[in-house]
Amino acid sequence: MTTFKTGSSREIARYLEQGVELNINGNQGEFSKNQAELVLRDFFKKYPPENFEIVHESNSGEQIKNYIGTYTSMGDPYRIFIKGRLIRDEMRIYSIEIMKY
C-alpha cells in the first residue's frame, strides 16, 4: 500500500480488481480498472502526495484485508480506506475511499 506515498496511479492499478468502487470526497461510483486509474491519476495531480502511512490494518477471515491510511497533500490530511482480498497470494483492491478531514 506504499504506492499511495508516491502518488503513482499506474502502480496502484496493478493491484486493482477489474471492477473497483471509488469514493473520493463523496463523489462515488463503480469503475473499470482503467477508469479507476484515470480517476486516481486526476486525484494525485490535484492533490500531490506529501506523506502516506497506514494507521490500521485488519483481516476479515483469511482472504479479506482492510487498511486505513492517512494521506497528506499541500498540508491537508485525508483518510484513505482500502478494501481488498487475497487472490492467489496477491492483494486485489476492490474499494478505495478517500475523504478529506
C-alpha positions as CSV (number, residue, x, y, z in Angstrom):
1,M,0.0,0.0,0.0
2,T,3.0,2.3,0.0
3,T,2.2,3.1,-3.6
4,F,0.0,5.9,-2.3
5,K,3.1,7.5,-0.9
6,T,4.4,8.0,-4.5
7,G,1.1,9.0,-6.0
8,S,1.5,6.5,-8.8
9,S,-1.9,5.6,-10.2
10,R,-0.2,3.2,-12.5
11,E,1.4,1.3,-9.6
12,I,-1.9,1.2,-7.7
13,A,-3.7,0.0,-10.8
14,R,-1.6,-3.1,-10.7
15,Y,-3.4,-4.2,-7.6
16,L,-7.0,-3.2,-8.6
17,E,-9.7,-5.8,-9.4
18,Q,-11.4,-5.4,-12.8
19,G,-14.3,-3.6,-11.2
20,V,-13.5,-1.0,-8.4
21,E,-15.6,1.1,-6.2
22,L,-14.2,4.6,-5.7
23,N,-15.4,7.3,-3.3
24,I,-13.3,10.5,-3.4
25,N,-14.7,13.2,-1.2
26,G,-18.3,12.0,-1.7
27,N,-18.0,11.5,-5.5
28,Q,-18.5,7.8,-5.8
29,G,-19.0,5.2,-8.5
30,E,-18.2,1.8,-9.9
31,F,-15.3,1.9,-12.3
32,S,-13.3,-0.4,-14.5
33,K,-9.7,-0.9,-13.6
34,N,-8.6,1.5,-16.4
35,Q,-11.2,4.2,-15.5
36,A,-10.2,3.9,-11.8
37,E,-6.5,4.5,-12.8
38,L,-7.5,7.7,-14.6
39,V,-9.7,8.9,-11.6
40,L,-6.8,8.3,-9.2
41,R,-4.3,10.0,-11.6
42,D,-6.5,13.1,-11.6
43,F,-6.7,13.0,-7.8
44,F,-2.9,12.7,-7.4
45,K,-2.4,15.6,-9.9
46,K,-4.8,17.9,-8.0
47,Y,-3.5,16.7,-4.6
48,P,0.1,15.5,-4.9
49,P,1.4,13.3,-2.0
50,E,3.5,14.7,0.8
51,N,3.1,11.7,3.0
52,F,1.1,8.5,3.4
53,E,1.1,6.0,6.2
54,I,-1.0,3.0,7.2
55,V,-2.5,3.6,10.6
56,H,-4.6,0.5,10.9
57,E,-4.7,-2.9,9.2
58,S,-7.3,-5.7,9.7
59,N,-8.3,-9.0,8.3
60,S,-11.8,-10.4,7.9
61,G,-11.2,-14.0,7.5
62,E,-8.1,-15.2,5.7
63,Q,-8.8,-13.5,2.3
64,I,-10.2,-10.1,3.1
65,K,-7.8,-7.2,4.0
66,N,-8.7,-3.7,5.2
67,Y,-6.4,-0.7,5.5
68,I,-6.9,2.7,6.9
69,G,-4.2,5.3,6.0
70,T,-3.5,9.0,6.4
71,Y,-2.6,10.9,3.3
72,T,-1.3,14.4,3.3
73,S,-1.3,16.8,0.3
74,M,-0.5,20.5,0.5
75,G,-0.8,20.4,4.3
76,D,-4.3,18.9,4.2
77,P,-5.0,15.5,5.7
78,Y,-7.1,12.8,4.1
79,R,-8.3,9.5,5.4
80,I,-7.9,6.6,2.9
81,F,-9.9,3.3,3.3
82,I,-8.7,0.5,1.2
83,K,-10.5,-2.8,0.9
84,G,-9.0,-5.8,-0.8
85,R,-8.8,-9.6,-0.9
86,L,-6.1,-12.0,-1.4
87,I,-6.3,-13.9,-4.7
88,R,-3.5,-16.4,-5.3
89,D,-1.5,-14.7,-2.7
90,E,-1.8,-11.3,-4.3
91,M,-3.7,-8.3,-3.0
92,R,-6.6,-7.2,-5.2
93,I,-8.2,-3.9,-4.2
94,Y,-12.0,-3.7,-4.8
95,S,-12.7,-0.5,-2.9
96,I,-10.9,2.8,-2.2
97,E,-12.4,5.7,-0.3
98,I,-10.6,9.0,0.1
99,M,-12.0,11.6,2.4
100,K,-10.6,15.0,3.4
101,Y,-10.7,15.6,7.2
